């Protein structure tokens, strides 16, 4: 979703302008934050899969069997 927002050149704002009056200036652009968090989360997920594969291939130790 975050990459699609980046490709469309649209912004993710909070609070949404639809909830505010048209002249409101206190809107925060969260697009970069969401994109960065998405890439961080995907890297964290990939690392978790990597560690799971390594643990599955390793020989069980005594602690693992208890």
mmCIF file of the N, C-alpha and C atoms, coordinates in Angstrom:
data_MODEL
# 
_entry.id   MODEL 
# 
loop_
_atom_site.group_PDB 
_atom_site.id 
_atom_site.type_symbol 
_atom_site.label_atom_id 
_atom_site.label_alt_id 
_atom_site.label_comp_id 
_atom_site.label_asym_id 
_atom_site.label_entity_id 
_atom_site.label_seq_id 
_atom_site.pdbx_PDB_ins_code 
_atom_site.Cartn_x 
_atom_site.Cartn_y 
_atom_site.Cartn_z 
_atom_site.occupancy 
_atom_site.B_iso_or_equiv 
_atom_site.pdbx_formal_charge 
_atom_site.auth_seq_id 
_atom_site.auth_comp_id 
_atom_site.auth_asym_id 
_atom_site.auth_atom_id 
_atom_site.pdbx_PDB_model_num 
ATOM 1   N N  . UNK A 1 1  ? 0.832   -1.186  0.000  1.00 0.00 ? 1  UNK A N  1 
ATOM 2   C CA . UNK A 1 1  ? 0.000   0.000   0.000  1.00 0.00 ? 1  UNK A CA 1 
ATOM 3   C C  . UNK A 1 1  ? 0.876   1.248   0.000  1.00 0.00 ? 1  UNK A C  1 
ATOM 4   N N  . UNK A 1 2  ? 1.918   1.250   0.828  1.00 0.00 ? 2  UNK A N  1 
ATOM 5   C CA . UNK A 1 2  ? 2.767   2.435   0.924  1.00 0.00 ? 2  UNK A CA 1 
ATOM 6   C C  . UNK A 1 2  ? 3.496   2.700   -0.381 1.00 0.00 ? 2  UNK A C  1 
ATOM 7   N N  . UNK A 1 3  ? 3.938   1.662   -1.051 1.00 0.00 ? 3  UNK A N  1 
ATOM 8   C CA . UNK A 1 3  ? 4.637   1.844   -2.322 1.00 0.00 ? 3  UNK A CA 1 
ATOM 9   C C  . UNK A 1 3  ? 3.666   2.376   -3.373 1.00 0.00 ? 3  UNK A C  1 
ATOM 10  N N  . UNK A 1 4  ? 2.421   1.941   -3.319 1.00 0.00 ? 4  UNK A N  1 
ATOM 11  C CA . UNK A 1 4  ? 1.427   2.447   -4.267 1.00 0.00 ? 4  UNK A CA 1 
ATOM 12  C C  . UNK A 1 4  ? 1.174   3.938   -4.040 1.00 0.00 ? 4  UNK A C  1 
ATOM 13  N N  . UNK A 1 5  ? 1.123   4.373   -2.777 1.00 0.00 ? 5  UNK A N  1 
ATOM 14  C CA . UNK A 1 5  ? 0.965   5.802   -2.509 1.00 0.00 ? 5  UNK A CA 1 
ATOM 15  C C  . UNK A 1 5  ? 2.145   6.584   -3.060 1.00 0.00 ? 5  UNK A C  1 
ATOM 16  N N  . UNK A 1 6  ? 3.337   6.035   -2.932 1.00 0.00 ? 6  UNK A N  1 
ATOM 17  C CA . UNK A 1 6  ? 4.515   6.715   -3.447 1.00 0.00 ? 6  UNK A CA 1 
ATOM 18  C C  . UNK A 1 6  ? 4.438   6.847   -4.956 1.00 0.00 ? 6  UNK A C  1 
ATOM 19  N N  . UNK A 1 7  ? 3.971   5.813   -5.625 1.00 0.00 ? 7  UNK A N  1 
ATOM 20  C CA . UNK A 1 7  ? 3.894   5.832   -7.083 1.00 0.00 ? 7  UNK A CA 1 
ATOM 21  C C  . UNK A 1 7  ? 2.820   6.795   -7.584 1.00 0.00 ? 7  UNK A C  1 
ATOM 22  N N  . UNK A 1 8  ? 1.773   7.006   -6.814 1.00 0.00 ? 8  UNK A N  1 
ATOM 23  C CA . UNK A 1 8  ? 0.679   7.866   -7.249 1.00 0.00 ? 8  UNK A CA 1 
ATOM 24  C C  . UNK A 1 8  ? 0.911   9.338   -6.931 1.00 0.00 ? 8  UNK A C  1 
ATOM 25  N N  . UNK A 1 9  ? 1.963   9.685   -6.232 1.00 0.00 ? 9  UNK A N  1 
ATOM 26  C CA . UNK A 1 9  ? 2.232   11.065  -5.821 1.00 0.00 ? 9  UNK A CA 1 
ATOM 27  C C  . UNK A 1 9  ? 1.102   11.657  -4.992 1.00 0.00 ? 9  UNK A C  1 
ATOM 28  N N  . UNK A 1 10 ? 0.393   10.815  -4.263 1.00 0.00 ? 10 UNK A N  1 
ATOM 29  C CA . UNK A 1 10 ? -0.626  11.312  -3.346 1.00 0.00 ? 10 UNK A CA 1 
ATOM 30  C C  . UNK A 1 10 ? -0.064  11.262  -1.935 1.00 0.00 ? 10 UNK A C  1 
ATOM 31  N N  . UNK A 1 11 ? -0.680  11.980  -1.035 1.00 0.00 ? 11 UNK A N  1 
ATOM 32  C CA . UNK A 1 11 ? -0.179  12.030  0.329  1.00 0.00 ? 11 UNK A CA 1 
ATOM 33  C C  . UNK A 1 11 ? -1.150  11.355  1.282  1.00 0.00 ? 11 UNK A C  1 
ATOM 34  N N  . UNK A 1 12 ? -0.603  10.823  2.330  1.00 0.00 ? 12 UNK A N  1 
ATOM 35  C CA . UNK A 1 12 ? -1.392  10.251  3.410  1.00 0.00 ? 12 UNK A CA 1 
ATOM 36  C C  . UNK A 1 12 ? -1.335  11.258  4.545  1.00 0.00 ? 12 UNK A C  1 
ATOM 37  N N  . UNK A 1 13 ? -2.455  11.900  4.823  1.00 0.00 ? 13 UNK A N  1 
ATOM 38  C CA . UNK A 1 13 ? -2.483  12.974  5.802  1.00 0.00 ? 13 UNK A CA 1 
ATOM 39  C C  . UNK A 1 13 ? -3.261  12.564  7.035  1.00 0.00 ? 13 UNK A C  1 
ATOM 40  N N  . UNK A 1 14 ? -2.826  13.087  8.178  1.00 0.00 ? 14 UNK A N  1 
ATOM 41  C CA . UNK A 1 14 ? -3.560  12.865  9.413  1.00 0.00 ? 14 UNK A CA 1 
ATOM 42  C C  . UNK A 1 14 ? -3.652  14.175  10.166 1.00 0.00 ? 14 UNK A C  1 
ATOM 43  N N  . UNK A 1 15 ? -4.779  14.564  10.629 1.00 0.00 ? 15 UNK A N  1 
ATOM 44  C CA . UNK A 1 15 ? -6.099  14.010  10.348 1.00 0.00 ? 15 UNK A CA 1 
ATOM 45  C C  . UNK A 1 15 ? -6.502  14.301  8.912  1.00 0.00 ? 15 UNK A C  1 
ATOM 46  N N  . UNK A 1 16 ? -7.370  13.484  8.330  1.00 0.00 ? 16 UNK A N  1 
ATOM 47  C CA . UNK A 1 16 ? -7.790  13.706  6.944  1.00 0.00 ? 16 UNK A CA 1 
ATOM 48  C C  . UNK A 1 16 ? -8.454  15.069  6.775  1.00 0.00 ? 16 UNK A C  1 
ATOM 49  N N  . UNK A 1 17 ? -8.206  15.703  5.644  1.00 0.00 ? 17 UNK A N  1 
ATOM 50  C CA . UNK A 1 17 ? -8.780  17.025  5.389  1.00 0.00 ? 17 UNK A CA 1 
ATOM 51  C C  . UNK A 1 17 ? -10.302 16.990  5.363  1.00 0.00 ? 17 UNK A C  1 
ATOM 52  N N  . UNK A 1 18 ? -10.885 15.841  5.065  1.00 0.00 ? 18 UNK A N  1 
ATOM 53  C CA . UNK A 1 18 ? -12.344 15.741  5.031  1.00 0.00 ? 18 UNK A CA 1 
ATOM 54  C C  . UNK A 1 18 ? -12.947 15.982  6.417  1.00 0.00 ? 18 UNK A C  1 
ATOM 55  N N  . UNK A 1 19 ? -12.182 15.729  7.472  1.00 0.00 ? 19 UNK A N  1 
ATOM 56  C CA . UNK A 1 19 ? -12.678 15.941  8.830  1.00 0.00 ? 19 UNK A CA 1 
ATOM 57  C C  . UNK A 1 19 ? -12.457 17.363  9.329  1.00 0.00 ? 19 UNK A C  1 
ATOM 58  N N  . UNK A 1 20 ? -11.599 18.110  8.646  1.00 0.00 ? 20 UNK A N  1 
ATOM 59  C CA . UNK A 1 20 ? -11.261 19.465  9.070  1.00 0.00 ? 20 UNK A CA 1 
ATOM 60  C C  . UNK A 1 20 ? -11.939 20.489  8.171  1.00 0.00 ? 20 UNK A C  1 
ATOM 61  N N  . UNK A 1 21 ? -11.913 21.725  8.604  1.00 0.00 ? 21 UNK A N  1 
ATOM 62  C CA . UNK A 1 21 ? -12.423 22.763  7.711  1.00 0.00 ? 21 UNK A CA 1 
ATOM 63  C C  . UNK A 1 21 ? -11.411 22.982  6.585  1.00 0.00 ? 21 UNK A C  1 
ATOM 64  N N  . UNK A 1 22 ? -11.842 23.473  5.440  1.00 0.00 ? 22 UNK A N  1 
ATOM 65  C CA . UNK A 1 22 ? -10.953 23.582  4.265  1.00 0.00 ? 22 UNK A CA 1 
ATOM 66  C C  . UNK A 1 22 ? -9.728  24.457  4.481  1.00 0.00 ? 22 UNK A C  1 
ATOM 67  N N  . UNK A 1 23 ? -9.751  25.358  5.440  1.00 0.00 ? 23 UNK A N  1 
ATOM 68  C CA . UNK A 1 23 ? -8.631  26.276  5.644  1.00 0.00 ? 23 UNK A CA 1 
ATOM 69  C C  . UNK A 1 23 ? -7.646  25.786  6.707  1.00 0.00 ? 23 UNK A C  1 
ATOM 70  N N  . UNK A 1 24 ? -7.824  24.585  7.194  1.00 0.00 ? 24 UNK A N  1 
ATOM 71  C CA . UNK A 1 24 ? -6.958  24.069  8.262  1.00 0.00 ? 24 UNK A CA 1 
ATOM 72  C C  . UNK A 1 24 ? -5.541  23.846  7.749  1.00 0.00 ? 24 UNK A C  1 
ATOM 73  N N  . UNK A 1 25 ? -4.569  24.225  8.574  1.00 0.00 ? 25 UNK A N  1 
ATOM 74  C CA . UNK A 1 25 ? -3.162  24.090  8.204  1.00 0.00 ? 25 UNK A CA 1 
ATOM 75  C C  . UNK A 1 25 ? -2.435  23.044  9.048  1.00 0.00 ? 25 UNK A C  1 
ATOM 76  N N  . UNK A 1 26 ? -3.085  22.509  10.060 1.00 0.00 ? 26 UNK A N  1 
ATOM 77  C CA . UNK A 1 26 ? -2.416  21.591  10.990 1.00 0.00 ? 26 UNK A CA 1 
ATOM 78  C C  . UNK A 1 26 ? -2.587  20.133  10.567 1.00 0.00 ? 26 UNK A C  1 
ATOM 79  N N  . UNK A 1 27 ? -2.195  19.828  9.338  1.00 0.00 ? 27 UNK A N  1 
ATOM 80  C CA . UNK A 1 27 ? -2.282  18.472  8.807  1.00 0.00 ? 27 UNK A CA 1 
ATOM 81  C C  . UNK A 1 27 ? -0.865  17.921  8.676  1.00 0.00 ? 27 UNK A C  1 
ATOM 82  N N  . UNK A 1 28 ? -0.645  16.707  9.121  1.00 0.00 ? 28 UNK A N  1 
ATOM 83  C CA . UNK A 1 28 ? 0.669   16.077  9.068  1.00 0.00 ? 28 UNK A CA 1 
ATOM 84  C C  . UNK A 1 28 ? 0.725   15.097  7.907  1.00 0.00 ? 28 UNK A C  1 
ATOM 85  N N  . UNK A 1 29 ? 1.769   15.201  7.085  1.00 0.00 ? 29 UNK A N  1 
ATOM 86  C CA . UNK A 1 29 ? 1.966   14.279  5.967  1.00 0.00 ? 29 UNK A CA 1 
ATOM 87  C C  . UNK A 1 29 ? 2.695   13.042  6.483  1.00 0.00 ? 29 UNK A C  1 
ATOM 88  N N  . UNK A 1 30 ? 2.021   11.904  6.472  1.00 0.00 ? 30 UNK A N  1 
ATOM 89  C CA . UNK A 1 30 ? 2.585   10.662  7.001  1.00 0.00 ? 30 UNK A CA 1 
ATOM 90  C C  . UNK A 1 30 ? 3.088   9.715   5.911  1.00 0.00 ? 30 UNK A C  1 
ATOM 91  N N  . UNK A 1 31 ? 3.127   10.156  4.678  1.00 0.00 ? 31 UNK A N  1 
ATOM 92  C CA . UNK A 1 31 ? 3.479   9.269   3.574  1.00 0.00 ? 31 UNK A CA 1 
ATOM 93  C C  . UNK A 1 31 ? 4.877   8.675   3.753  1.00 0.00 ? 31 UNK A C  1 
ATOM 94  N N  . UNK A 1 32 ? 5.872   9.493   4.012  1.00 0.00 ? 32 UNK A N  1 
ATOM 95  C CA . UNK A 1 32 ? 7.247   8.995   4.161  1.00 0.00 ? 32 UNK A CA 1 
ATOM 96  C C  . UNK A 1 32 ? 7.372   8.060   5.359  1.00 0.00 ? 32 UNK A C  1 
ATOM 97  N N  . UNK A 1 33 ? 6.686   8.388   6.439  1.00 0.00 ? 33 UNK A N  1 
ATOM 98  C CA . UNK A 1 33 ? 6.728   7.534   7.624  1.00 0.00 ? 33 UNK A CA 1 
ATOM 99  C C  . UNK A 1 33 ? 6.146   6.156   7.328  1.00 0.00 ? 33 UNK A C  1 
ATOM 100 N N  . UNK A 1 34 ? 5.012   6.111   6.644  1.00 0.00 ? 34 UNK A N  1 
ATOM 101 C CA . UNK A 1 34 ? 4.366   4.827   6.340  1.00 0.00 ? 34 UNK A CA 1 
ATOM 102 C C  . UNK A 1 34 ? 5.222   4.009   5.384  1.00 0.00 ? 34 UNK A C  1 
ATOM 103 N N  . UNK A 1 35 ? 5.809   4.653   4.393  1.00 0.00 ? 35 UNK A N  1 
ATOM 104 C CA . UNK A 1 35 ? 6.677   3.942   3.449  1.00 0.00 ? 35 UNK A CA 1 
ATOM 105 C C  . UNK A 1 35 ? 7.902   3.383   4.175  1.00 0.00 ? 35 UNK A C  1 
ATOM 106 N N  . UNK A 1 36 ? 8.538   4.182   5.003  1.00 0.00 ? 36 UNK A N  1 
ATOM 107 C CA . UNK A 1 36 ? 9.697   3.719   5.757  1.00 0.00 ? 36 UNK A CA 1 
ATOM 108 C C  . UNK A 1 36 ? 9.359   2.586   6.699  1.00 0.00 ? 36 UNK A C  1 
ATOM 109 N N  . UNK A 1 37 ? 8.234   2.704   7.400  1.00 0.00 ? 37 UNK A N  1 
ATOM 110 C CA . UNK A 1 37 ? 7.818   1.645   8.314  1.00 0.00 ? 37 UNK A CA 1 
ATOM 111 C C  . UNK A 1 37 ? 7.520   0.362   7.557  1.00 0.00 ? 37 UNK A C  1 
ATOM 112 N N  . UNK A 1 38 ? 6.928   0.473   6.369  1.00 0.00 ? 38 UNK A N  1 
ATOM 113 C CA . UNK A 1 38 ? 6.614   -0.713  5.572  1.00 0.00 ? 38 UNK A CA 1 
ATOM 114 C C  . UNK A 1 38 ? 7.885   -1.454  5.168  1.00 0.00 ? 38 UNK A C  1 
ATOM 115 N N  . UNK A 1 39 ? 8.893   -0.724  4.723  1.00 0.00 ? 39 UNK A N  1 
ATOM 116 C CA . UNK A 1 39 ? 10.149  -1.370  4.350  1.00 0.00 ? 39 UNK A CA 1 
ATOM 117 C C  . UNK A 1 39 ? 10.861  -1.949  5.578  1.00 0.00 ? 39 UNK A C  1 
ATOM 118 N N  . UNK A 1 40 ? 10.821  -1.256  6.701  1.00 0.00 ? 40 UNK A N  1 
ATOM 119 C CA . UNK A 1 40 ? 11.412  -1.776  7.929  1.00 0.00 ? 40 UNK A CA 1 
ATOM 120 C C  . UNK A 1 40 ? 10.709  -3.057  8.360  1.00 0.00 ? 40 UNK A C  1 
ATOM 121 N N  . UNK A 1 41 ? 9.385   -3.058  8.339  1.00 0.00 ? 41 UNK A N  1 
ATOM 122 C CA . UNK A 1 41 ? 8.618   -4.229  8.743  1.00 0.00 ? 41 UNK A CA 1 
ATOM 123 C C  . UNK A 1 41 ? 8.877   -5.405  7.803  1.00 0.00 ? 41 UNK A C  1 
ATOM 124 N N  . UNK A 1 42 ? 8.987   -5.149  6.494  1.00 0.00 ? 42 UNK A N  1 
ATOM 125 C CA . UNK A 1 42 ? 9.244   -6.244  5.557  1.00 0.00 ? 42 UNK A CA 1 
ATOM 126 C C  . UNK A 1 42 ? 10.643  -6.829  5.771  1.00 0.00 ? 42 UNK A C  1 
ATOM 127 N N  . UNK A 1 43 ? 11.621  -5.977  6.075  1.00 0.00 ? 43 UNK A N  1 
ATOM 128 C CA . UNK A 1 43 ? 12.968  -6.483  6.357  1.00 0.00 ? 43 UNK A CA 1 
ATOM 129 C C  . UNK A 1 43 ? 12.979  -7.292  7.653  1.00 0.00 ? 43 UNK A C  1 
ATOM 130 N N  . UNK A 1 44 ? 12.260  -6.838  8.655  1.00 0.00 ? 44 UNK A N  1 
ATOM 131 C CA . UNK A 1 44 ? 12.158  -7.554  9.929  1.00 0.00 ? 44 UNK A CA 1 
ATOM 132 C C  . UNK A 1 44 ? 11.486  -8.908  9.726  1.00 0.00 ? 44 UNK A C  1 
ATOM 133 N N  . UNK A 1 45 ? 10.454  -8.954  8.918  1.00 0.00 ? 45 UNK A N  1 
ATOM 134 C CA . UNK A 1 45 ? 9.765   -10.204 8.612  1.00 0.00 ? 45 UNK A CA 1 
ATOM 135 C C  . UNK A 1 45 ? 10.694  -11.163 7.867  1.00 0.00 ? 45 UNK A C  1 
ATOM 136 N N  . UNK A 1 46 ? 11.440  -10.649 6.877  1.00 0.00 ? 46 UNK A N  1 
ATOM 137 C CA . UNK A 1 46 ? 12.372  -11.492 6.126  1.00 0.00 ? 46 UNK A CA 1 
ATOM 138 C C  . UNK A 1 46 ? 13.464  -12.042 7.046  1.00 0.00 ? 46 UNK A C  1 
ATOM 139 N N  . UNK A 1 47 ? 13.932  -11.235 7.986  1.00 0.00 ? 47 UNK A N  1 
ATOM 140 C CA . UNK A 1 47 ? 14.930  -11.705 8.945  1.00 0.00 ? 47 UNK A CA 1 
ATOM 141 C C  . UNK A 1 47 ? 14.355  -12.820 9.819  1.00 0.00 ? 47 UNK A C  1 
ATOM 142 N N  . UNK A 1 48 ? 13.104  -12.698 10.206 1.00 0.00 ? 48 UNK A N  1 
ATOM 143 C CA . UNK A 1 48 ? 12.454  -13.741 10.996 1.00 0.00 ? 48 UNK A CA 1 
ATOM 144 C C  . UNK A 1 48 ? 12.350  -15.047 10.237 1.00 0.00 ? 48 UNK A C  1 
ATOM 145 N N  . UNK A 1 49 ? 12.020  -14.966 8.958  1.00 0.00 ? 49 UNK A N  1 
ATOM 146 C CA . UNK A 1 49 ? 11.956  -16.170 8.123  1.00 0.00 ? 49 UNK A CA 1 
ATOM 147 C C  . UNK A 1 49 ? 13.349  -16.779 7.993  1.00 0.00 ? 49 UNK A C  1 
ATOM 148 N N  . UNK A 1 50 ? 14.350  -15.934 7.783  1.00 0.00 ? 50 UNK A N  1 
ATOM 149 C CA . UNK A 1 50 ? 15.735  -16.396 7.670  1.00 0.00 ? 50 UNK A CA 1 
ATOM 150 C C  . UNK A 1 50 ? 16.175  -17.127 8.943  1.00 0.00 ? 50 UNK A C  1 
ATOM 151 N N  . UNK A 1 51 ? 15.885  -16.545 10.118 1.00 0.00 ? 51 UNK A N  1 
ATOM 152 C CA . UNK A 1 51 ? 16.263  -17.182 11.380 1.00 0.00 ? 51 UNK A CA 1 
ATOM 153 C C  . UNK A 1 51 ? 15.515  -18.495 11.593 1.00 0.00 ? 51 UNK A C  1 
ATOM 154 N N  . UNK A 1 52 ? 14.265  -18.563 11.150 1.00 0.00 ? 52 UNK A N  1 
ATOM 155 C CA . UNK A 1 52 ? 13.483  -19.790 11.287 1.00 0.00 ? 52 UNK A CA 1 
ATOM 156 C C  . UNK A 1 52 ? 14.069  -20.898 10.427 1.00 0.00 ? 52 UNK A C  1 
ATOM 157 N N  . UNK A 1 53 ? 14.471  -20.558 9.211  1.00 0.00 ? 53 UNK A N  1 
ATOM 158 C CA . UNK A 1 53 ? 15.076  -21.553 8.322  1.00 0.00 ? 53 UNK A CA 1 
ATOM 159 C C  . UNK A 1 53 ? 16.399  -22.040 8.907  1.00 0.00 ? 53 UNK A C  1 
ATOM 160 N N  . UNK A 1 54 ? 17.208  -21.129 9.429  1.00 0.00 ? 54 UNK A N  1 
ATOM 161 C CA . UNK A 1 54 ? 18.471  -21.537 10.051 1.00 0.00 ? 54 UNK A CA 1 
ATOM 162 C C  . UNK A 1 54 ? 18.229  -22.448 11.245 1.00 0.00 ? 54 UNK A C  1 
ATOM 163 N N  . UNK A 1 55 ? 17.251  -22.117 12.069 1.00 0.00 ? 55 UNK A N  1 
ATOM 164 C CA . UNK A 1 55 ? 16.958  -22.935 13.248 1.00 0.00 ? 55 UNK A CA 1 
ATOM 165 C C  . UNK A 1 55 ? 16.422  -24.306 12.851 1.00 0.00 ? 55 UNK A C  1 
ATOM 166 N N  . UNK A 1 56 ? 15.674  -24.380 11.766 1.00 0.00 ? 56 UNK A N  1 
ATOM 167 C CA . UNK A 1 56 ? 15.122  -25.663 11.332 1.00 0.00 ? 56 UNK A CA 1 
ATOM 168 C C  . UNK A 1 56 ? 16.208  -26.573 10.765 1.00 0.00 ? 56 UNK A C  1 
ATOM 169 N N  . UNK A 1 57 ? 17.241  -25.985 10.191 1.00 0.00 ? 57 UNK A N  1 
ATOM 170 C CA . UNK A 1 57 ? 18.317  -26.787 9.594  1.00 0.00 ? 57 UNK A CA 1 
ATOM 171 C C  . UNK A 1 57 ? 19.372  -27.210 10.609 1.00 0.00 ? 57 UNK A C  1 
ATOM 172 N N  . UNK A 1 58 ? 19.455  -26.533 11.732 1.00 0.00 ? 58 UNK A N  1 
ATOM 173 C CA . UNK A 1 58 ? 20.493  -26.828 12.728 1.00 0.00 ? 58 UNK A CA 1 
ATOM 174 C C  . UNK A 1 58 ? 20.176  -28.129 13.460 1.00 0.00 ? 58 UNK A C  1 
ATOM 175 N N  . UNK A 1 59 ? 21.233  -28.781 13.889 1.00 0.00 ? 59 UNK A N  1 
ATOM 176 C CA . UNK A 1 59 ? 21.071  -30.003 14.677 1.00 0.00 ? 59 UNK A CA 1 
ATOM 177 C C  . UNK A 1 59 ? 20.514  -29.645 16.046 1.00 0.00 ? 59 UNK A C  1 
ATOM 178 N N  . UNK A 1 60 ? 19.548  -30.409 16.550 1.00 0.00 ? 60 UNK A N  1 
ATOM 179 C CA . UNK A 1 60 ? 19.003  -30.114 17.883 1.00 0.00 ? 60 UNK A CA 1 
ATOM 180 C C  . UNK A 1 60 ? 20.054  -30.318 18.968 1.00 0.00 ? 60 UNK A C  1 
ATOM 181 N N  . UNK A 1 61 ? 20.077  -29.418 19.921 1.00 0.00 ? 61 UNK A N  1 
ATOM 182 C CA . UNK A 1 61 ? 20.980  -29.525 21.064 1.00 0.00 ? 61 UNK A CA 1 
ATOM 183 C C  . UNK A 1 61 ? 20.180  -30.016 22.261 1.00 0.00 ? 61 UNK A C  1 
ATOM 184 N N  . UNK A 1 62 ? 20.860  -30.247 23.362 1.00 0.00 ? 62 UNK A N  1 
ATOM 185 C CA . UNK A 1 62 ? 20.197  -30.759 24.560 1.00 0.00 ? 62 UNK A CA 1 
ATOM 186 C C  . UNK A 1 62 ? 19.123  -29.779 25.031 1.00 0.00 ? 62 UNK A C  1 
ATOM 187 N N  . UNK A 1 63 ? 19.423  -28.498 25.010 1.00 0.00 ? 63 UNK A N  1 
ATOM 188 C CA . UNK A 1 63 ? 18.450  -27.498 25.445 1.00 0.00 ? 63 UNK A CA 1 
ATOM 189 C C  . UNK A 1 63 ? 17.196  -27.515 24.577 1.00 0.00 ? 63 UNK A C  1 
ATOM 190 N N  . UNK A 1 64 ? 17.346  -27.816 23.295 1.00 0.00 ? 64 UNK A N  1 
ATOM 191 C CA . UNK A 1 64 ? 16.203  -27.837 22.386 1.00 0.00 ? 64 UNK A CA 1 
ATOM 192 C C  . UNK A 1 64 ? 15.279  -29.016 22.653 1.00 0.00 ? 64 UNK A C  1 
ATOM 193 N N  . UNK A 1 65 ? 15.814  -30.077 23.210 1.00 0.00 ? 65 UNK A N  1 
ATOM 194 C CA . UNK A 1 65 ? 15.019  -31.277 23.438 1.00 0.00 ? 65 UNK A CA 1 
ATOM 195 C C  . UNK A 1 65 ? 14.298  -31.273 24.778 1.00 0.00 ? 65 UNK A C  1 
ATOM 196 N N  . UNK A 1 66 ? 14.662  -30.383 25.667 1.00 0.00 ? 66 UNK A N  1 
ATOM 197 C CA . UNK A 1 66 ? 14.040  -30.358 26.996 1.00 0.00 ? 66 UNK A CA 1 
ATOM 198 C C  . UNK A 1 66 ? 12.690  -29.708 26.968 1.00 0.00 ? 66 UNK A C  1 
# 
